[in-house]
């Protein structure tokens, strides 16, 4: 059974993390970085950066993204100009 965590900060953003294998982010505004070790996504409040191994974008829609792989760390921050 996977451990599931949910975050709903503000501005219509929602993130659900299932264990260390899958993250679903709703309310994304675009991709900043996409490699097997790092995926950075723009959100209404800043950038969410997922770090890990074998990361893949399973699905990207107009307002959401699914990231799979071995997620080791998630950081929240402001987007630098």
Residue, then its C-alpha position, 0 to 999 in steps of 0.5 A: x500500500x503506497x503512502x499518499x500525501x496531498x498539498x493544496x497551497x493556494x492559487x488552484x494548485x494541487x499535488x498528490x504524491x504516492x510513495x516515492x514513485x508517482x506525483x500528480x500536479x494540477x494547476x501547472x503552468x509549464x515545464x522549466x526543466x526536464x531530465x531523468x534526475x530533475x523535473x521543474x514545473x511552474x505553478x501559480x505560487x512558484x516552482x516545484x522541483x522534483x529530484x530523483x532517478x529515472x524521472x519521466x513525464x507520464x502525462x502533461x495536459x494544459x493544467x496538470x502533469x504526472x511525474x513517475x520514477x524514483x522521487x527522492x526529494x521535492x522542493x518548492x521555491x520562487x521562479x528566478x528571472 
